Amino acid sequence: MKTLFRNFVSVLRRFKMATLLNVLGLSIAFTAFMVIMMQVNYDNNFDSCQPEANSIYRMDMDFQGSMSAVISRPFARGFTESSPHVKAGMIMSSWNSELFYSVDRGGERQNFKDPVVNATSGITRVFHFDMVEGNETALDQPETVMIPESMARRLFGNESAIGKRLMSVESENTLATISGVFKDFPRNSSVRNIIYRQMSDKENYNEYGNQNYFFFFRLDDPSNLEVVKENFKKNFDASQQFGKDFKWEKDGIELMMTPLPKLHFLTNVSFDSMPKASRQTMHVLFAIAFVILLIAGINFTNFSTALTPMRIKSINTQKVLGSPDSVLRTSLLGEAVIVSIVAYLISLGLLFIAGQTFVASLVDADMSFSAQSGIIMTTAAIAVAVGVLAGIYPACYITSFPPALVLKGSFGLSPKGRVLRSALISIQFVASFILIISSLFMYLQNRYMQNTPLGYDKDELIVVELNSKVNKNQEVLTSEVKSFSGIEDITYAEQVLSSRDFYMGWGRMYKDQDINFQCIPVSPSFLRVMGIEITDGRDFRPEDDLKENGSYIFNEKAREMYNLELGEKIDGDEIIGFISNVKFASFRNEVSPMTFYVWGKHYWGREVDSKYYAAAYVKVKAGSDLRAAMKHVRACLTKIDPIYPFKTTFYDEILQQTYERELKISNLITLFSVIAIFISIVGVFGLVVFESEYRRKEVAVRKVLGSSTSQILVMFNRSYLIILAACFVLATPVAFYGMYRWLENFAYRTPMYWWVFLLAFVIISVITFVTVTFQNWHVANSNPVESIKSE
């Protein structure tokens, strides 16, 4: 065994670079596998923290194939009370907001701003909360809130949070009293670690027309779902919700019950703001993890096999001296397993480093070793398996020949050896082509979403979050902001365009027909400042803000769908114009009927001095200093309200946030595609190293017979060109189908450009040829006499 070990070490020393690259490639493969599986595990186990997750459902409405995630409060209450099988039900606001408040800590008032959602007290009976302080009755009393443990520690340190008040920053008034503290949920949970505030009993208690809520309920047994649903449909008077003479079958409306574990992957549902993931993307990520391991394993197998000719003499010597085949094979197999384990240990160090770099920002999961012990231990087992699988064939093959083989030539140059190496390297090239084509299309789709014209001017635009104090001083803000010479204008709206998938939905009667559309209330100057052109009718005017009724400007989609006409009125509000189908929401959904709306004198039915707008849009003049303009805007806000922590962002950042998940997944896939290509090239490099060593005598003879260096390099590259072409033909249809299916997740998508496939071929080919040429340059230029003598 000592002789075998010395021979193994000698060979590794001779090929230090190839050895180092193969071990490094295997280490990077294990690291990549663990990182990818952390993300896959994060999404596949979403909401697994709920012990009765399969008994918890969210009710959605299916309107003849059009799904909606929001329903009314009385409808939800009716379902909860319809059957004893429904153990609990709750509703919560479908849109989260932020609460700006202060707390008294050590006699000092400190200000905070945190996400908050209104929910009914049933939330603690539908979902499981591990209460640190208080119990499941925490939200039974009015004006109470529950907060996560991490927030309680941030606000009050080690003091008890129960009974503490969240107070108005501007006054001594109590906004809410803390009545419960719950243990933080893991990141992959639909129940987030935010403030949960008790919903007032007066809020839309009997308003069937106000469908603003997610409705969750818990059954005693999932098998009773259909019985409960049919009983409700049979006995509940749904005409209050859907109109007189309503019949479930006749009107084509159905109740859809989605179990909590499937909610994370539910798509194409209007007004669904719950965190989402794509199963297709998870399959792609899992496939990449498997492919990277496969490529690294192939490299390792190729590496072990390539060592065969240089180790046969030592092994045959051991056989002549009486060593049985089983002992030799076990020793050779052990070497492979040890190398794989060493690579795994290195990968743990790489994983720790990755957790401190930008890689951590691409993964939603917690990358700490303590949080991912299962994946880390599983990868350890995989490392041993890779060592066994990569080493078992070379170990059996090397020991299967009689000692006389040492006198008969090189397995490395035999037809069988070449076929094996070509087959293994082909698998790597096919995988590399698929990955690089996929990453290129993902990049193009993300670029398309961020740079395609939206129908309005998004350049040189600053978006400002507003609060009630600034809304009361809109004229002051407008005047102060426009005093800066680099700022062109400012306008206001209740929402930020392209920041979400869906906006406020309104249902109205128009010429005896029900129409539904998404509505974004704006100030009269909005379309002009944003560069949105009127295709028919007129733009909003300042006097529209003083009229008794509101004014609509619809998009062409609404006009076509509902046959809207200029001058017609909807509940007294006039249709004054039409615009093209601007991309007001994200690219995940097709443009739907929508309108920009100016309130007039009234705001939600009340006459007010000023309307509430959630955002201001500040248009900066072309060529002006954006940073200076931003600084001026912030100064203006601070002048009006020096306490409130306003958010001011460039509009490009809004688009980045809208497509944050797509960008993260795309960057993750691109990163590991590059890693897969690197590992493949490591395999090519390793093979070229050994092939050039095997063929030194052949090269020397060719040189003596007059071959030039370029001719020899072409000879080495020609075989790889043939392999590349064949692999490209195999990979292209697979990559095309995979990307075609992935792009189906978007209503608006980049074309399937033919040049992407050609570019992938060029990239892989150039990298391969550079690698082959670089390694063989020395052999092609060496003294042929020395090479022949050494042989």
PAKOLMAR-696999 format. One record per residue (C-alpha): residue number from 1; x, y, z. Coordinates in pm, whole numbers. Example, Ala and Ser with C-alpha at 12.3 -4.5 7.8 and 13.67 -1.06 7.14 Angstrom:
BEGIN
- n,x,y,z
- 1,1230,-450,780
- 2,1367,-106,714
This chain:
BEGIN
- n,x,y,z
- 1,0,0,0
- 2,289,237,70
- 3,411,186,-287
- 4,66,267,-423
- 5,43,575,-206
- 6,387,697,-309
- 7,298,644,-673
- 8,-29,835,-627
- 9,149,1127,-458
- 10,416,1129,-729
- 11,156,1151,-1003
- 12,-28,1432,-822
- 13,297,1626,-786
- 14,365,1584,-1157
- 15,24,1733,-1240
- 16,-16,1990,-963
- 17,-229,2233,-1163
- 18,-471,1965,-1285
- 19,-497,1820,-934
- 20,-557,2158,-774
- 21,-821,2255,-1028
- 22,-1008,1926,-993
- 23,-1018,1944,-614
- 24,-1117,2311,-632
- 25,-1386,2232,-890
- 26,-1527,1959,-668
- 27,-1520,2193,-365
- 28,-1700,2469,-555
- 29,-1955,2214,-678
- 30,-2035,2106,-321
- 31,-2061,2472,-215
- 32,-2291,2556,-506
- 33,-2505,2252,-432
- 34,-2552,2355,-69
- 35,-2636,2717,-156
- 36,-2889,2617,-422
- 37,-3051,2357,-200
- 38,-3088,2617,76
- 39,-3302,2824,-160
- 40,-3495,2523,-289
- 41,-3555,2398,65
- 42,-3663,2750,170
- 43,-3940,2761,-91
- 44,-4047,2396,-79
- 45,-4091,2414,299
- 46,-4271,2746,302
- 47,-4516,2761,595
- 48,-4400,2424,730
- 49,-4364,2600,1066
- 50,-4742,2575,1104
- 51,-4820,2238,1274
- 52,-5165,2216,1110
- 53,-5067,2371,777
- 54,-5272,2122,572
- 55,-5588,2220,763
- 56,-5543,2594,701
- 57,-5693,2738,382
- 58,-5729,3072,212
- 59,-6053,3134,26
- 60,-6026,3288,-322
- 61,-6299,3372,-572
- 62,-6305,3231,-924
- 63,-6506,3458,-1154
- 64,-6533,3249,-1470
- 65,-6162,3175,-1474
- 66,-6050,3507,-1326
- 67,-5920,3450,-974
- 68,-5930,3707,-695
- 69,-5768,3673,-352
- 70,-5984,3928,-169
- 71,-6338,3900,-34
- 72,-6569,4097,192
- 73,-6582,4078,570
- 74,-6946,3964,608
- 75,-6897,3693,344
- 76,-6597,3558,537
- 77,-6790,3572,863
- 78,-7079,3382,707
- 79,-6849,3102,595
- 80,-6679,3080,935
- 81,-7016,3041,1107
- 82,-7158,2800,848
- 83,-7025,2473,986
- 84,-6886,2322,1308
- 85,-6607,2175,1094
- 86,-6468,2529,1060
- 87,-6273,2558,1383
- 88,-6168,2921,1330
- 89,-6164,3196,1071
- 90,-5996,3535,1037
- 91,-5951,3817,791
- 92,-5659,4052,744
- 93,-5595,4354,527
- 94,-5465,4261,185
- 95,-5226,4559,178
- 96,-4967,4616,447
- 97,-4894,4964,573
- 98,-4637,5115,807
- 99,-4694,5255,1153
- 100,-4492,5554,1272
- 101,-4505,5553,1650
- 102,-4311,5621,1966
- 103,-4255,5425,2285
- 104,-4147,5529,2632
- 105,-3819,5363,2723
- 106,-3637,5466,3037
- 107,-3834,5790,3055
- 108,-3741,5887,2698
- 109,-3962,5887,2389
- 110,-3808,5700,2099
- 111,-3956,5690,1748
- 112,-3992,5382,1529
- 113,-4149,5290,1197
- 114,-4256,4930,1135
- 115,-4489,4731,905
- 116,-4839,4675,1044
- 117,-5141,4480,929
- 118,-5495,4486,1065
- 119,-5639,4145,1151
- 120,-5933,4001,1342
- 121,-5872,3820,1669
- 122,-5917,3480,1502
- 123,-5564,3504,1362
- 124,-5423,3330,1672
- 125,-5678,3051,1639
- 126,-5622,2989,1269
- 127,-5243,3015,1278
- 128,-5022,2882,1553
- 129,-4839,3155,1743
- 130,-4579,3047,1998
- 131,-4661,3315,2255
- 132,-4371,3443,2464
- 133,-4598,3684,2652
- 134,-4976,3678,2653
- 135,-5193,3409,2493
- 136,-5422,3348,2196
- 137,-5673,3605,2326
- 138,-5417,3882,2265
- 139,-5627,4058,2000
- 140,-5966,4002,2159
- 141,-5969,4352,2306
- 142,-5996,4670,2094
- 143,-5690,4885,2019
- 144,-5444,4606,2098
- 145,-5147,4472,1904
- 146,-4920,4168,1898
- 147,-4553,4207,1813
- 148,-4271,3957,1746
- 149,-4011,3886,2013
- 150,-3730,4046,1810
- 151,-3927,4371,1793
- 152,-4008,4359,2164
- 153,-3637,4327,2244
- 154,-3556,4612,2005
- 155,-3817,4839,2162
- 156,-3790,4750,2531
- 157,-3475,4546,2582
- 158,-3527,4280,2851
- 159,-3835,4450,2995
- 160,-4177,4293,2954
- 161,-4364,4440,2656
- 162,-4714,4356,2782
- 163,-4912,4669,2861
- 164,-4662,4899,2690
- 165,-4815,5167,2465
- 166,-4745,5257,2105
- 167,-4804,5631,2101
- 168,-4856,5896,1837
- 169,-4530,6075,1763
- 170,-4704,6411,1742
- 171,-4908,6377,2062
- 172,-4948,6177,2381
- 173,-5238,5979,2231
- 174,-5217,5601,2251
- 175,-5237,5429,1914
- 176,-5247,5077,2059
- 177,-5149,4873,2363
- 178,-4925,4565,2335
- 179,-5117,4261,2456
- 180,-4903,3979,2319
- 181,-4549,3890,2213
- 182,-4492,3592,1985
- 183,-4178,3400,1899
- 184,-4041,3505,1562
- 185,-4149,3295,1266
- 186,-3884,3166,1026
- 187,-3825,3362,708
- 188,-4026,3120,495
- 189,-4361,3190,659
- 190,-4674,3363,530
- 191,-4727,3497,883
- 192,-4460,3762,900
- 193,-4274,3914,1194
- 194,-4462,4244,1196
- 195,-4715,4427,1412
- 196,-5062,4269,1409
- 197,-5326,4521,1512
- 198,-5679,4433,1613
- 199,-5923,4523,1338
- 200,-6207,4745,1452
- 201,-6552,4582,1466
- 202,-6685,4883,1277
- 203,-6453,4836,979
- 204,-6673,4719,688
- 205,-6849,4477,923
- 206,-7154,4438,699
- 207,-7013,4588,376
- 208,-7040,4321,109
- 209,-6923,4565,-155
- 210,-6587,4627,13
- 211,-6371,4329,-87
- 212,-6037,4420,66
- 213,-5948,4121,282
- 214,-5764,3791,278
- 215,-5976,3523,444
- 216,-5808,3228,617
- 217,-5983,2949,802
- 218,-5889,2623,976
- 219,-6084,2298,944
- 220,-6100,2014,1192
- 221,-6006,1774,911
- 222,-5903,1853,550
- 223,-6127,1570,428
- 224,-6433,1778,527
- 225,-6349,2063,289
- 226,-6594,1976,10
- 227,-6874,1905,259
- 228,-6825,2245,423
- 229,-6808,2426,89
- 230,-7120,2265,-54
- 231,-7313,2321,269
- 232,-7220,2691,262
- 233,-7319,2735,-102
- 234,-7649,2564,-37
- 235,-7754,2755,274
- 236,-7585,3096,259
- 237,-7768,3383,90
- 238,-7496,3497,-152
- 239,-7724,3743,-332
- 240,-7604,4017,-97
- 241,-7253,3961,-229
- 242,-7321,3888,-596
- 243,-7655,4048,-668
- 244,-8021,3959,-693
- 245,-8119,3621,-843
- 246,-7763,3493,-803
- 247,-7706,3122,-866
- 248,-7361,2961,-824
- 249,-7372,2745,-1135
- 250,-7558,2992,-1354
- 251,-7330,3286,-1279
- 252,-7009,3084,-1309
- 253,-6865,3184,-971
- 254,-6676,2930,-763
- 255,-6506,2927,-425
- 256,-6142,2819,-442
- 257,-5983,2687,-123
- 258,-5604,2683,-131
- 259,-5425,2493,146
- 260,-5151,2694,314
- 261,-4856,2479,188
- 262,-4962,2545,-174
- 263,-5024,2917,-133
- 264,-4660,3008,-190
- 265,-4674,2866,-544
- 266,-5021,2992,-637
- 267,-5007,3229,-934
- 268,-5238,3430,-1158
- 269,-5459,3545,-870
- 270,-5556,3912,-863
- 271,-5470,4118,-553
- 272,-5257,3839,-409
- 273,-4971,4013,-229
- 274,-4851,3705,-39
- 275,-4485,3603,-101
- 276,-4455,3388,-414
- 277,-4220,3147,-587
- 278,-4236,2958,-916
- 279,-4225,2579,-913
- 280,-4063,2593,-1255
- 281,-3785,2807,-1113
- 282,-3741,2565,-824
- 283,-3712,2278,-1071
- 284,-3455,2476,-1268
- 285,-3252,2545,-953
- 286,-3267,2182,-844
- 287,-3162,2072,-1193
- 288,-2867,2313,-1180
- 289,-2760,2176,-840
- 290,-2774,1821,-979
- 291,-2592,1919,-1300
- 292,-2311,2093,-1111
- 293,-2258,1782,-897
- 294,-2274,1564,-1208
- 295,-2017,1776,-1392
- 296,-1782,1777,-1091
- 297,-1827,1401,-1049
- 298,-1747,1347,-1417
- 299,-1434,1560,-1381
- 300,-1328,1355,-1083
- 301,-1393,1029,-1267
- 302,-1204,1155,-1572
- 303,-919,1264,-1346
- 304,-897,922,-1180
- 305,-925,742,-1514
- 306,-659,962,-1674
- 307,-414,857,-1404
- 308,-448,493,-1513
- 309,-151,470,-1752
- 310,83,627,-1498
- 311,-30,398,-1215
- 312,-55,63,-1394
- 313,314,-20,-1348
- 314,297,26,-971
- 315,-31,-167,-944
- 316,95,-456,-1155
- 317,406,-470,-941
- 318,186,-507,-634
- 319,-12,-784,-804
- 320,307,-972,-890
- 321,413,-941,-526
- 322,89,-1106,-418
- 323,-154,-826,-336
- 324,-512,-946,-402
- 325,-735,-741,-634
- 326,-985,-667,-355
- 327,-718,-500,-139
- 328,-586,-295,-430
- 329,-937,-186,-530
- 330,-1026,-90,-174
- 331,-710,116,-150
- 332,-776,295,-479
- 333,-1140,353,-384
- 334,-1034,489,-46
- 335,-804,739,-216
- 336,-1096,873,-421
- 337,-1321,899,-115
- 338,-1051,1081,83
- 339,-999,1334,-198
- 340,-1376,1391,-215
- 341,-1398,1441,162
- 342,-1108,1688,151
- 343,-1294,1877,-123
- 344,-1607,1876,98
- 345,-1415,2019,395
- 346,-1282,2295,172
- 347,-1637,2360,52
- 348,-1746,2431,411
- 349,-1491,2710,423
- 350,-1613,2839,87
- 351,-1973,2825,214
- 352,-1883,3035,516
- 353,-1709,3289,293
- 354,-2009,3295,54
- 355,-2236,3376,349
- 356,-2034,3693,409
- 357,-2047,3810,46
- 358,-2308,3921,-209
- 359,-2409,3555,-252
- 360,-2604,3579,74
- 361,-2819,3856,-77
- 362,-2921,3624,-364
- 363,-3059,3360,-126
- 364,-3371,3412,84
- 365,-3272,3141,331
- 366,-3052,3184,638
- 367,-2709,3055,529
- 368,-2571,2999,879
- 369,-2442,2649,955
- 370,-2678,2610,1252
- 371,-2984,2686,1036
- 372,-2873,2453,754
- 373,-2732,2155,941
- 374,-2955,1912,750
- 375,-2831,2024,409
- 376,-2468,2033,529
- 377,-2488,1676,663
- 378,-2666,1555,350
- 379,-2389,1706,136
- 380,-2132,1522,350
- 381,-2304,1195,261
- 382,-2316,1302,-104
- 383,-1941,1377,-92
- 384,-1872,1021,21
- 385,-2104,887,-249
- 386,-1932,1100,-516
- 387,-1596,963,-403
- 388,-1726,607,-427
- 389,-1899,652,-765
- 390,-1606,844,-915
- 391,-1349,598,-785
- 392,-1515,262,-827
- 393,-1483,235,-1205
- 394,-1116,339,-1225
- 395,-1035,114,-928
- 396,-1197,-189,-1089
- 397,-1061,-112,-1434
- 398,-701,-51,-1333
- 399,-685,-381,-1143
- 400,-862,-585,-1411
- 401,-561,-622,-1644
- 402,-284,-883,-1628
- 403,65,-758,-1541
- 404,169,-790,-1906
- 405,-45,-486,-1991
- 406,234,-262,-1874
- 407,431,-370,-2178
- 408,148,-317,-2429
- 409,94,58,-2443
- 410,-134,317,-2298
- 411,-501,281,-2212
- 412,-515,659,-2231
- 413,-465,645,-2608
- 414,-674,334,-2673
- 415,-1002,379,-2864
- 416,-1198,267,-2559
- 417,-1028,522,-2337
- 418,-1090,804,-2582
- 419,-1458,714,-2624
- 420,-1509,713,-2248
- 421,-1343,1053,-2206
- 422,-1537,1200,-2497
- 423,-1868,1072,-2362
- 424,-1806,1216,-2018
- 425,-1688,1554,-2144
- 426,-1989,1569,-2379
- 427,-2227,1554,-2084
- 428,-2046,1854,-1937
- 429,-2069,2054,-2257
- 430,-2442,1981,-2298
- 431,-2504,2101,-1943
- 432,-2291,2412,-1998
- 433,-2478,2506,-2315
- 434,-2816,2467,-2144
- 435,-2710,2675,-1845
- 436,-2554,2961,-2038
- 437,-2851,2983,-2278
- 438,-3088,2989,-1980
- 439,-2893,3257,-1796
- 440,-2875,3474,-2111
- 441,-3252,3461,-2161
- 442,-3314,3537,-1793
- 443,-3087,3839,-1822
- 444,-3271,3955,-2134
- 445,-3610,3915,-1966
- 446,-3503,4117,-1663
- 447,-3351,4382,-1890
- 448,-3672,4385,-2094
- 449,-3885,4445,-1785
- 450,-3665,4728,-1664
- 451,-3601,4905,-1994
- 452,-3907,4850,-2214
- 453,-4112,5170,-2264
- 454,-4392,5180,-2008
- 455,-4605,5445,-2173
- 456,-4489,5718,-1937
- 457,-4164,5903,-1868
- 458,-3974,5726,-1592
- 459,-3635,5891,-1645
- 460,-3505,6163,-1411
- 461,-3788,6083,-1171
- 462,-3782,6087,-789
- 463,-4059,5914,-594
- 464,-4137,6047,-247
- 465,-4338,5877,29
- 466,-4586,6114,195
- 467,-4760,6125,531
- 468,-5068,6307,655
- 469,-4876,6618,765
- 470,-4719,6666,423
- 471,-5055,6602,255
- 472,-5203,6889,452
- 473,-4918,7107,323
- 474,-4913,7000,-43
- 475,-4901,7356,-170
- 476,-4604,7433,54
- 477,-4419,7119,-63
- 478,-4494,7198,-428
- 479,-4364,7553,-392
- 480,-4052,7451,-199
- 481,-3962,7166,-434
- 482,-4007,7375,-751
- 483,-3782,7648,-612
- 484,-3484,7430,-712
- 485,-3378,7524,-1066
- 486,-3305,7164,-1162
- 487,-3659,7044,-1083
- 488,-3920,7070,-1355
- 489,-4243,6981,-1171
- 490,-4411,6774,-901
- 491,-4734,6574,-898
- 492,-4920,6337,-665
- 493,-5086,5995,-671
- 494,-5227,5739,-430
- 495,-5002,5465,-568
- 496,-4659,5423,-726
- 497,-4681,5300,-1085
- 498,-4522,4962,-1169
- 499,-4451,4892,-802
- 500,-4689,4597,-772
- 501,-4893,4344,-969
- 502,-5237,4486,-887
- 503,-5391,4810,-765
- 504,-5715,4915,-602
- 505,-6009,4750,-777
- 506,-6340,4930,-826
- 507,-6668,4779,-934
- 508,-6929,5015,-1081
- 509,-7246,5017,-1291
- 510,-7220,5155,-1645
- 511,-7522,5145,-1876
- 512,-7681,4860,-1680
- 513,-7368,4647,-1683
- 514,-7119,4566,-1407
- 515,-6772,4689,-1489
- 516,-6455,4624,-1292
- 517,-6130,4813,-1323
- 518,-5820,4911,-1131
- 519,-5817,5271,-1014
- 520,-5529,5503,-930
- 521,-5645,5841,-792
- 522,-5410,6122,-891
- 523,-5376,6499,-882
- 524,-5483,6690,-1198
- 525,-5124,6746,-1316
- 526,-5027,6378,-1302
- 527,-5059,6276,-1668
- 528,-4886,6591,-1790
- 529,-4589,6554,-1555
- 530,-4555,6182,-1631
- 531,-4572,6236,-2007
- 532,-4883,6020,-2057
- 533,-5054,6127,-2380
- 534,-5431,6149,-2424
- 535,-5552,5944,-2721
- 536,-5907,6079,-2707
- 537,-6082,6349,-2504
- 538,-5889,6581,-2275
- 539,-5641,6578,-1990
- 540,-5729,6658,-1629
- 541,-5748,7029,-1543
- 542,-5700,7205,-1207
- 543,-6073,7287,-1201
- 544,-6153,6912,-1203
- 545,-6039,6911,-842
- 546,-6315,7161,-759
- 547,-6608,6981,-925
- 548,-6885,6811,-730
- 549,-6806,6478,-895
- 550,-6489,6303,-1000
- 551,-6334,6261,-1344
- 552,-6208,5944,-1514
- 553,-5945,5890,-1782
- 554,-5954,5522,-1879
- 555,-5706,5315,-2077
- 556,-5797,5169,-2416
- 557,-5832,4821,-2265
- 558,-6124,4939,-2051
- 559,-6273,5130,-2344
- 560,-6271,4820,-2565
- 561,-6393,4579,-2298
- 562,-6685,4788,-2172
- 563,-6762,5010,-2475
- 564,-6694,5323,-2272
- 565,-6778,5657,-2434
- 566,-6655,6011,-2379
- 567,-6890,6230,-2177
- 568,-7074,5935,-2022
- 569,-7097,5916,-1645
- 570,-7036,5639,-1394
- 571,-7225,5706,-1071
- 572,-7207,6076,-1151
- 573,-6834,6078,-1233
- 574,-6756,6180,-1591
- 575,-6538,5998,-1845
- 576,-6328,6283,-1987
- 577,-6057,6101,-2181
- 578,-5868,5789,-2282
- 579,-5500,5692,-2285
- 580,-5303,5409,-2441
- 581,-5244,5090,-2247
- 582,-4958,5210,-2030
- 583,-4778,4947,-1821
- 584,-4911,5074,-1490
- 585,-4853,4740,-1311
- 586,-4575,4480,-1334
- 587,-4494,4276,-1645
- 588,-4615,3960,-1472
- 589,-4972,4033,-1578
- 590,-5135,4161,-1892
- 591,-5260,4519,-1896
- 592,-5612,4516,-1752
- 593,-5889,4779,-1753
- 594,-5771,5073,-1542
- 595,-5832,5441,-1487
- 596,-5664,5748,-1350
- 597,-5912,5936,-1136
- 598,-5940,6288,-994
- 599,-6169,6303,-690
- 600,-6326,6646,-727
- 601,-6441,6822,-408
- 602,-6516,6497,-230
- 603,-6277,6229,-104
- 604,-6432,5889,-34
- 605,-6772,6057,-10
- 606,-6658,6337,224
- 607,-6581,6697,139
- 608,-6227,6764,258
- 609,-5972,7044,245
- 610,-5702,6816,99
- 611,-5685,6469,-50
- 612,-5449,6206,82
- 613,-5184,6092,-164
- 614,-4933,5826,-72
- 615,-4662,5942,-312
- 616,-4525,6247,-488
- 617,-4348,6225,-825
- 618,-4074,6483,-871
- 619,-3964,6539,-1233
- 620,-3603,6652,-1265
- 621,-3493,6849,-1571
- 622,-3283,6658,-1822
- 623,-2912,6709,-1757
- 624,-2962,6831,-1402
- 625,-2781,6686,-1101
- 626,-3009,6410,-973
- 627,-2826,6379,-643
- 628,-2855,6750,-576
- 629,-3225,6737,-664
- 630,-3274,6444,-425
- 631,-3097,6632,-147
- 632,-3321,6934,-205
- 633,-3639,6722,-196
- 634,-3535,6565,132
- 635,-3463,6906,278
- 636,-3811,7025,178
- 637,-3974,6726,346
- 638,-3770,6775,663
- 639,-3872,7140,671
- 640,-4241,7040,680
- 641,-4202,6740,911
- 642,-3855,6710,1072
- 643,-3941,6388,1259
- 644,-4090,6151,1003
- 645,-3840,5917,825
- 646,-3949,5975,464
- 647,-3853,5735,187
- 648,-3721,5904,-126
- 649,-3605,5689,-416
- 650,-3517,5719,-781
- 651,-3776,5554,-1001
- 652,-3524,5302,-1136
- 653,-3496,5169,-781
- 654,-3874,5115,-774
- 655,-3845,4887,-1077
- 656,-3553,4706,-913
- 657,-3769,4637,-607
- 658,-4067,4527,-817
- 659,-3863,4258,-989
- 660,-3636,4188,-695
- 661,-3713,3817,-678
- 662,-3672,3764,-1053
- 663,-3341,3952,-1041
- 664,-3218,3748,-746
- 665,-3310,3415,-904
- 666,-3166,3522,-1239
- 667,-2841,3633,-1076
- 668,-2828,3311,-874
- 669,-2874,3099,-1186
- 670,-2621,3308,-1379
- 671,-2367,3274,-1099
- 672,-2398,2897,-1085
- 673,-2407,2868,-1463
- 674,-2068,3039,-1466
- 675,-1953,2799,-1194
- 676,-2077,2502,-1397
- 677,-1891,2631,-1703
- 678,-1578,2682,-1492
- 679,-1599,2325,-1363
- 680,-1649,2198,-1718
- 681,-1342,2389,-1837
- 682,-1150,2244,-1542
- 683,-1245,1904,-1679
- 684,-1130,2001,-2027
- 685,-805,2139,-1886
- 686,-738,1820,-1693
- 687,-798,1600,-1996
- 688,-584,1819,-2218
- 689,-299,1800,-1966
- 690,-293,1423,-1976
- 691,-363,1394,-2348
- 692,-75,1627,-2427
- 693,151,1415,-2206
- 694,38,1094,-2378
- 695,89,1240,-2726
- 696,430,1401,-2677
- 697,600,1143,-2899
- 698,334,1179,-3168
- 699,376,1557,-3166
- 700,756,1522,-3185
- 701,729,1292,-3487
- 702,490,1533,-3660
- 703,733,1820,-3593
- 704,1022,1622,-3739
- 705,809,1549,-4047
- 706,747,1921,-4096
- 707,424,2008,-3910
- 708,405,2364,-3783
- 709,298,2467,-3434
- 710,-31,2604,-3568
- 711,-105,2277,-3747
- 712,-47,2081,-3428
- 713,-273,2316,-3229
- 714,-544,2282,-3494
- 715,-513,1904,-3463
- 716,-571,1921,-3088
- 717,-866,2161,-3124
- 718,-1039,1980,-3410
- 719,-1159,1691,-3194
- 720,-1308,1933,-2941
- 721,-1484,2128,-3213
- 722,-1662,1813,-3328
- 723,-1766,1735,-2969
- 724,-1884,2095,-2914
- 725,-2097,2093,-3229
- 726,-2265,1764,-3138
- 727,-2334,1880,-2781
- 728,-2476,2210,-2905
- 729,-2723,2024,-3128
- 730,-2835,1816,-2830
- 731,-2856,2106,-2584
- 732,-3038,2362,-2799
- 733,-3389,2205,-2804
- 734,-3372,2130,-2429
- 735,-3272,2489,-2349
- 736,-3534,2629,-2587
- 737,-3815,2431,-2425
- 738,-3705,2515,-2072
- 739,-3681,2889,-2139
- 740,-4006,2895,-2335
- 741,-4186,2747,-2034
- 742,-4013,2984,-1790
- 743,-4105,3291,-1996
- 744,-4470,3185,-1978
- 745,-4465,3324,-1621
- 746,-4467,3674,-1773
- 747,-4746,3837,-1968
- 748,-4487,4047,-2154
- 749,-4163,3875,-2241
- 750,-3851,3900,-2447
- 751,-3849,3718,-2784
- 752,-3663,3387,-2820
- 753,-3372,3538,-3013
- 754,-3178,3294,-3236
- 755,-2853,3479,-3171
- 756,-2862,3384,-2802
- 757,-2800,3021,-2898
- 758,-2520,3120,-3135
- 759,-2363,3341,-2867
- 760,-2369,3051,-2619
- 761,-2189,2832,-2874
- 762,-1928,3101,-2936
- 763,-1867,3160,-2565
- 764,-1817,2792,-2481
- 765,-1610,2734,-2794
- 766,-1378,3027,-2732
- 767,-1320,2927,-2370
- 768,-1254,2567,-2473
- 769,-1018,2656,-2757
- 770,-825,2901,-2541
- 771,-787,2630,-2275
- 772,-675,2363,-2524
- 773,-439,2599,-2706
- 774,-286,2735,-2387
- 775,-209,2391,-2248
- 776,-76,2243,-2573
- 777,135,2543,-2673
- 778,428,2419,-2464
- 779,409,2066,-2605
- 780,380,2193,-2963
- 781,689,2413,-2916
- 782,907,2168,-2722
- 783,1223,2015,-2871
- 784,1109,1702,-3061
- 785,1442,1528,-2993
- 786,1390,1559,-2615
- 787,1034,1429,-2641
- 788,1136,1125,-2846
- 789,1427,1049,-2609
- 790,1202,1071,-2302
- 791,955,835,-2460
